Amino acid sequence: MIECVVFDLDGTLVKSHETIYKTTVKTLEKLNINTEIDKEQFYNLLGHHFKDIFDECNIDVPDVDYFISIYKNLYFDFIDESALYNNVENVLNELKIRGIKTGLLTTKGQEQAVKISEHFNIAENLDVI
């Protein structure tokens, strides 16, 4: 019997690739890093750490940690570019009805993961974030 199901956030519960792309572009602009990012290549690299994405795209970001701090502040400017995948709410509701615990495990920071989950009204159906 299944007792617990753990989900990732980006690309699993939330279709967020456009939000991530636009936030990345805006953050690079704010840091005066003028570069073109091939959208398709970027999408294919999602899930990797930003340092690895930048290395793969030949983008010189001297301080990736600083980039991430700016990125986090801009993320919700583009949140409406994201949406839940079809039936996410139904699946989470059904798991709750069946008494199956649910968790969210993501590389995003705790505060951001909670905020995104709340934005999409799925936090109440997740036992652990």
N, CA, C and O of each residue as an XYZ file, in Angstrom:
516
protein
N       0.838     -1.189      0.000
C       0.000      0.000      0.000
C       0.880      1.248      0.000
O       1.867      1.319      0.732
N       0.527      2.203     -0.801
C       1.255      3.472     -0.860
C       0.858      4.319      0.345
O      -0.326      4.546      0.593
N       1.853      4.781      1.085
C       1.592      5.607      2.257
C       1.913      7.073      2.025
O       1.352      7.950      2.682
N       2.826      7.342      1.081
C       3.272      8.718      0.866
C       3.705      8.898     -0.593
O       4.306      8.008     -1.196
N       3.387     10.063     -1.134
C       3.828     10.430     -2.479
C       4.527     11.782     -2.369
O       3.985     12.724     -1.791
N       5.726     11.872     -2.925
C       6.502     13.106     -2.886
C       6.644     13.635     -4.312
O       7.025     12.906     -5.227
N       6.329     14.914     -4.476
C       6.367     15.560     -5.777
C       7.477     16.598     -5.845
O       7.851     17.197     -4.836
N       7.992     16.798     -7.041
C       8.830     17.956     -7.336
C       7.875     19.090     -7.685
O       6.686     18.853     -7.900
N       8.373     20.295     -7.742
C       7.523     21.444     -8.039
C       7.576     21.796     -9.525
O       6.614     21.573    -10.260
N       8.702     22.344     -9.955
C       8.845     22.795    -11.344
C       8.874     21.610    -12.295
O       9.666     20.682    -12.124
N       8.016     21.648    -13.286
C       7.988     20.597    -14.286
C       7.234     19.356    -13.857
O       7.119     18.406    -14.631
N       6.717     19.344    -12.636
C       5.939     18.212    -12.148
C       4.545     18.671    -11.749
O       3.553     18.205    -12.310
N       4.465     19.574    -10.791
C       3.181     20.144    -10.401
C       2.888     21.437    -11.150
O       1.751     21.706    -11.537
N       3.933     22.229    -11.345
C       3.773     23.555    -11.952
C       4.555     23.638    -13.256
O       5.743     23.321    -13.312
N       3.866     24.066    -14.291
C       4.498     24.337    -15.586
C       5.075     25.751    -15.486
O       4.382     26.737    -15.735
N       6.347     25.829    -15.118
C       6.955     27.111    -14.751
C       8.107     27.531    -15.656
O       8.804     28.499    -15.352
N       8.318     26.831    -16.747
C       9.494     27.109    -17.573
C       9.529     28.550    -18.084
O      10.603     29.148    -18.159
N       8.382     29.110    -18.432
C       8.371     30.483    -18.948
C       8.681     31.492    -17.841
O       9.384     32.476    -18.071
N       8.157     31.246    -16.646
C       8.473     32.108    -15.499
C       9.968     32.078    -15.216
O      10.585     33.123    -15.007
N      10.544     30.894    -15.210
C      11.972     30.756    -14.928
C      12.792     31.451    -16.007
O      13.756     32.154    -15.702
N      12.413     31.258    -17.258
C      13.143     31.885    -18.367
C      13.072     33.406    -18.274
O      14.102     34.077    -18.332
N      11.877     33.949    -18.131
C      11.721     35.414    -18.100
C      12.388     36.024    -16.874
O      12.961     37.110    -16.957
N      12.321     35.340    -15.748
C      12.983     35.844    -14.542
C      14.493     35.825    -14.722
O      15.182     36.742    -14.273
N      15.011     34.802    -15.368
C      16.448     34.715    -15.638
C      16.890     35.855    -16.540
O      17.884     36.521    -16.252
N      16.164     36.087    -17.626
C      16.502     37.167    -18.560
C      16.492     38.512    -17.841
O      17.411     39.314    -18.005
N      15.456     38.757    -17.046
C      15.328     40.033    -16.324
C      16.458     40.191    -15.299
O      16.993     41.286    -15.129
N      16.815     39.113    -14.626
C      17.889     39.173    -13.634
C      19.217     39.483    -14.306
O      19.986     40.308    -13.811
N      19.491     38.835    -15.419
C      20.732     39.125    -16.154
C      20.759     40.585    -16.604
O      21.804     41.233    -16.540
N      19.625     41.104    -17.055
C      19.552     42.520    -17.440
C      19.874     43.417    -16.252
O      20.643     44.369    -16.382
N      19.287     43.117    -15.087
C      19.534     43.921    -13.881
C      21.008     43.896    -13.485
O      21.521     44.862    -12.920
N      21.682     42.793    -13.782
C      23.102     42.665    -13.457
C      23.997     43.167    -14.587
O      25.216     42.998    -14.546
N      23.387     43.781    -15.591
C      24.112     44.300    -16.754
C      24.930     43.230    -17.467
O      26.031     43.486    -17.955
N      24.372     42.034    -17.514
C      24.991     40.944    -18.271
C      24.189     40.826    -19.559
O      23.116     40.224    -19.593
N      24.730     41.409    -20.604
C      24.033     41.451    -21.885
C      24.343     40.199    -22.687
O      25.461     40.001    -23.163
N      23.338     39.371    -22.823
C      23.517     38.124    -23.548
C      22.178     37.659    -24.084
O      21.126     38.017    -23.556
N      22.224     36.877    -25.114
C      21.037     36.239    -25.650
C      21.003     34.810    -25.120
O      22.012     34.105    -25.150
N      19.843     34.391    -24.636
C      19.694     33.020    -24.162
C      18.757     32.309    -25.123
O      17.611     32.716    -25.315
N      19.261     31.250    -25.716
C      18.424     30.436    -26.591
C      17.356     29.761    -25.729
O      17.675     28.948    -24.862
N      16.094     30.099    -25.970
C      15.002     29.621    -25.128
C      14.906     28.096    -25.117
O      14.722     27.492    -24.060
N      15.030     27.478    -26.278
C      14.908     26.018    -26.351
C      16.046     25.345    -25.580
O      15.818     24.382    -24.847
N      17.263     25.848    -25.745
C      18.399     25.291    -25.010
C      18.186     25.467    -23.509
O      18.438     24.554    -22.722
N      17.718     26.657    -23.125
C      17.462     26.944    -21.715
C      16.429     25.983    -21.145
O      16.631     25.406    -20.077
N      15.318     25.811    -21.863
C      14.266     24.890    -21.402
C      14.821     23.486    -21.193
O      14.467     22.816    -20.223
N      15.682     23.042    -22.094
C      16.251     21.702    -21.993
C      17.185     21.545    -20.798
O      17.451     20.427    -20.356
N      17.679     22.654    -20.280
C      18.609     22.610    -19.147
C      17.919     22.811    -17.803
O      18.549     22.681    -16.754
N      16.627     23.128    -17.833
C      15.914     23.346    -16.576
C      15.998     22.109    -15.697
O      15.904     20.974    -16.166
N      16.175     22.362    -14.429
C      16.374     21.285    -13.471
C      17.816     21.218    -12.998
O      18.104     20.665    -11.937
N      18.715     21.780    -13.786
C      20.113     21.869    -13.389
C      20.319     23.144    -12.562
O      19.489     24.052    -12.587
N      21.407     23.194    -11.850
C      21.760     24.398    -11.092
C      22.076     25.527    -12.077
O      22.574     25.282    -13.176
N      21.782     26.759    -11.670
C      22.047     27.898    -12.554
C      23.490     27.941    -13.035
O      23.742     28.277    -14.192
N      24.445     27.607    -12.164
C      25.847     27.643    -12.587
C      26.060     26.728    -13.784
O      26.743     27.094    -14.740
N      25.476     25.542    -13.727
C      25.611     24.593    -14.833
C      24.898     25.095    -16.093
O      25.399     24.922    -17.204
N      23.751     25.703    -15.916
C      23.021     26.267    -17.059
C      23.856     27.363    -17.716
O      23.998     27.398    -18.939
N      24.404     28.250    -16.900
C      25.210     29.350    -17.448
C      26.463     28.824    -18.139
O      26.846     29.323    -19.196
N      27.092     27.830    -17.553
C      28.276     27.229    -18.185
C      27.904     26.639    -19.538
O      28.607     26.851    -20.527
N      26.817     25.912    -19.583
C      26.374     25.260    -20.821
C      25.990     26.288    -21.896
O      26.184     26.053    -23.088
N      25.446     27.421    -21.460
C      25.016     28.472    -22.399
C      26.113     29.506    -22.661
O      25.890     30.485    -23.374
N      27.303     29.285    -22.081
C      28.433     30.216    -22.232
C      28.081     31.630    -21.783
O      28.366     32.608    -22.474
N      27.457     31.716    -20.614
C      27.102     33.007    -20.026
C      27.969     33.200    -18.792
O      27.963     32.373    -17.879
N      28.716     34.303    -18.773
C      29.602     34.584    -17.652
C      28.835     35.340    -16.569
O      28.534     36.525    -16.710
N      28.528     34.632    -15.494
C      27.885     35.233    -14.326
C      28.893     35.122    -13.184
O      29.056     34.049    -12.602
N      29.567     36.222    -12.862
C      30.653     36.170    -11.882
C      30.247     35.695    -10.489
O      31.027     35.024     -9.813
N      29.033     36.036    -10.056
C      28.588     35.669     -8.709
C      27.195     35.048     -8.814
O      26.185     35.752     -8.785
N      27.156     33.732     -8.936
C      25.885     33.023     -9.129
C      24.992     33.160     -7.899
O      23.772     33.252     -8.036
N      25.573     33.173     -6.710
C      24.762     33.339     -5.499
C      24.058     34.691     -5.497
O      22.894     34.782     -5.107
N      24.748     35.734     -5.925
C      24.128     37.059     -6.018
C      23.032     37.047     -7.085
O      21.956     37.610     -6.883
N      23.310     36.406     -8.213
C      22.290     36.248     -9.260
C      21.032     35.633     -8.654
O      19.928     36.134     -8.869
N      21.196     34.546     -7.896
C      20.049     33.838     -7.326
C      19.274     34.726     -6.363
O      18.045     34.663     -6.323
N      19.967     35.549     -5.591
C      19.260     36.433     -4.651
C      18.405     37.456     -5.399
O      17.291     37.759     -4.972
N      18.912     37.984     -6.501
C      18.125     38.919     -7.321
C      16.987     38.165     -7.986
O      15.852     38.643     -8.004
N      17.277     36.998     -8.530
C      16.293     36.156     -9.213
C      15.093     35.880     -8.306
O      13.947     36.017     -8.735
N      15.353     35.494     -7.060
C      14.270     35.190     -6.119
C      13.364     36.395     -5.894
O      12.152     36.248     -5.739
N      13.956     37.584     -5.877
C      13.164     38.803     -5.678
C      12.303     39.148     -6.885
O      11.276     39.813     -6.745
N      12.710     38.705     -8.062
C      11.971     39.012     -9.290
C      10.984     37.919     -9.699
O      10.098     38.163    -10.518
N      11.126     36.733     -9.145
C      10.373     35.563     -9.591
C       8.864     35.818     -9.658
O       8.215     35.456    -10.639
N       8.317     36.434     -8.628
C       6.865     36.610     -8.579
C       6.365     37.714     -9.508
O       5.156     37.876     -9.678
N       7.272     38.467    -10.104
C       6.864     39.414    -11.159
C       6.371     38.656    -12.388
O       5.637     39.207    -13.208
N       6.776     37.392    -12.512
C       6.452     36.589    -13.696
C       5.639     35.337    -13.346
O       5.495     34.447    -14.183
N       5.110     35.258    -12.126
C       4.415     34.049    -11.676
C       3.195     33.725    -12.536
O       2.823     32.558    -12.658
N       2.574     34.728    -13.128
C       1.395     34.465    -13.947
C       1.723     33.794    -15.268
O       0.819     33.425    -16.017
N       3.002     33.632    -15.561
C       3.429     32.866    -16.734
C       3.395     31.362    -16.429
O       3.519     30.533    -17.331
N       3.227     31.027    -15.151
C       3.184     29.634    -14.719
C       1.742     29.187    -14.492
O       0.842     30.005    -14.300
N       1.548     27.887    -14.517
C       0.229     27.309    -14.251
C       0.421     25.885    -13.748
O       1.430     25.238    -14.029
N      -0.561     25.419    -13.005
C      -0.548     24.017    -12.619
C      -0.748     23.153    -13.853
O      -1.466     23.535    -14.777
N      -0.121     22.001    -13.865
C      -0.410     21.035    -14.918
C      -1.840     20.529    -14.735
O      -2.393     20.594    -13.637
N      -2.423     20.034    -15.801
C      -3.787     19.510    -15.746
C      -3.917     18.454    -14.661
O      -3.057     17.588    -14.504
N      -4.991     18.544    -13.931
C      -5.397     17.559    -12.915
C      -4.535     17.506    -11.659
O      -4.708     16.599    -10.845
N      -3.615     18.445    -11.477
C      -2.804     18.446    -10.256
C      -3.701     18.547     -9.025
O      -3.540     17.793     -8.066
N      -4.640     19.478     -9.059
C      -5.527     19.650     -7.907
C      -6.338     18.380     -7.649
O      -6.512     17.976     -6.499
N      -6.833     17.750     -8.717
C      -7.620     16.518     -8.572
C      -6.788     15.396     -7.961
O      -7.266     14.672     -7.086
N      -5.548     15.250     -8.418
C      -4.675     14.192     -7.900
C      -4.387     14.428     -6.417
O      -4.483     13.505     -5.608
N      -4.032     15.669     -6.063
C      -3.739     15.965     -4.660
C      -4.967     15.758     -3.784
O      -4.857     15.231     -2.678
N      -6.133     16.168     -4.269
C      -7.380     15.951     -3.514
C      -7.657     14.465     -3.329
O      -8.022     14.032     -2.235
N      -7.489     13.690     -4.379
C      -7.750     12.246     -4.312
C      -6.791     11.567     -3.332
O      -7.200     10.690     -2.572
N      -5.531     11.965     -3.349
C      -4.566     11.390     -2.408
C      -4.971     11.708     -0.969
O      -4.868     10.862     -0.081
N      -5.429     12.930     -0.757
C      -5.859     13.334      0.585
C      -7.071     12.512      1.029
O      -7.125     12.042      2.166
N      -8.041     12.342      0.130
C      -9.235     11.548      0.429
C      -8.849     10.121      0.799
O      -9.448      9.528      1.696
N      -7.859      9.572      0.116
C      -7.425      8.189      0.363
C      -6.506      8.063      1.583
O      -6.102      6.960      1.953
N      -6.183      9.201      2.201
C      -5.341      9.164      3.389
C      -3.869      8.959      3.087
O      -3.102      8.549      3.958
N      -3.474      9.243      1.854
C      -2.075      9.103      1.461
C      -1.369     10.443      1.707
O      -1.796     11.479      1.197
N      -0.308     10.411      2.477
C       0.450     11.626      2.774
C       1.131     12.136      1.509
O       1.516     11.354      0.640
N       1.274     13.450      1.418
C       1.931     14.062      0.259
C       3.007     15.019      0.720
O       2.890     15.660      1.765
N       4.058     15.104     -0.080
C       5.150     16.007      0.217
C       5.620     16.708     -1.039
O       5.401     16.238     -2.156
N       6.261     17.823     -0.837
C       6.871     18.588     -1.921
C       8.358     18.672     -1.632
O       8.767     19.126     -0.564
N       9.166     18.232     -2.590
C      10.620     18.272     -2.461
C      11.165     19.005     -3.673
O      10.981     18.560     -4.806
N      11.831     20.119     -3.443
C      12.298     20.962     -4.534
C      13.630     21.593     -4.161
O      13.975     21.693     -2.984
N      14.369     22.015     -5.172
C      15.622     22.724     -4.902
C      15.375     24.189     -4.566
O      16.296     24.895     -4.156
N      14.141     24.650     -4.734
C      13.828     26.020     -4.338
C      13.943     26.133     -2.814
O      13.807     25.144     -2.094
N      14.190     27.326     -2.349
C      14.238     27.556     -0.921
C      12.875     27.321     -0.284
O      11.848     27.413     -0.956
N      12.866     27.020      1.007
C      11.629     26.722      1.736
C      10.586     27.826      1.572
O       9.434     27.559      1.231
N      11.001     29.058      1.818
C      10.062     30.184      1.753
C       9.439     30.311      0.367
O       8.234     30.529      0.238
N      10.263     30.174     -0.667
C       9.761     30.302     -2.034
C       8.841     29.137     -2.388
O       7.819     29.342     -3.044
N       9.180     27.931     -1.970
C       8.341     26.764     -2.251
C       6.971     26.911     -1.603
O       5.954     26.598     -2.222
N       6.938     27.381     -0.373
C       5.665     27.602      0.323
C       4.861     28.676     -0.396
O       3.664     28.515     -0.632
N       5.521     29.762     -0.738
C       4.828     30.877     -1.399
C       4.234     30.452     -2.748
O       3.109     30.830     -3.073
N       4.967     29.685     -3.517
C       4.469     29.206     -4.812
C       3.299     28.244     -4.594
O       2.284     28.330     -5.285
N       3.443     27.336     -3.641
C       2.370     26.387     -3.334
C       1.101     27.109     -2.897
O      -0.005     26.739     -3.293
N       1.269     28.126     -2.091
C       0.114     28.923     -1.660
C      -0.493     29.693     -2.827
O      -1.715     29.794     -2.937
N       0.350     30.234     -3.692
C      -0.139     30.981     -4.853
C      -1.064     30.117     -5.706
O      -2.078     30.597     -6.212
N      -0.710     28.844     -5.864
C      -1.506     27.938     -6.696
C      -2.531     27.134     -5.892
O      -3.140     26.198     -6.410
N      -2.716     27.507     -4.628
C      -3.727     26.889     -3.763
C      -3.566     25.375     -3.629
O      -4.551     24.637     -3.591
N      -2.321     24.928     -3.559
C      -2.094     23.493     -3.353
C      -1.418     23.208     -2.009
O      -1.265     22.049     -1.623
N      -1.019     24.256     -1.304
C      -0.296     24.071     -0.041
C      -1.141     23.296      0.976
O      -0.614     22.487      1.740
N      -2.436     23.547      0.979
C      -3.304     22.878      1.974
C      -3.438     21.371      1.707
O      -3.857     20.619      2.586
N      -3.086     20.943      0.511
C      -3.144     19.513      0.200
C      -1.772     18.836      0.227
O      -1.625     17.693     -0.205
N      -0.784     19.546      0.733
C       0.554     18.979      0.887
C       0.851     18.867      2.382
O       0.760     19.853      3.113
N       1.199     17.687      2.821
C       1.475     17.499      4.252
C       2.823     18.066      4.655
O       2.990     18.543      5.778
N       3.798     18.015      3.734
C       5.129     18.528      4.022
C       5.647     19.249      2.798
O       5.552     18.750      1.677
N       6.196     20.426      3.025
C       6.854     21.183      1.943
C       8.291     21.374      2.363
O       9.072     21.982      1.631
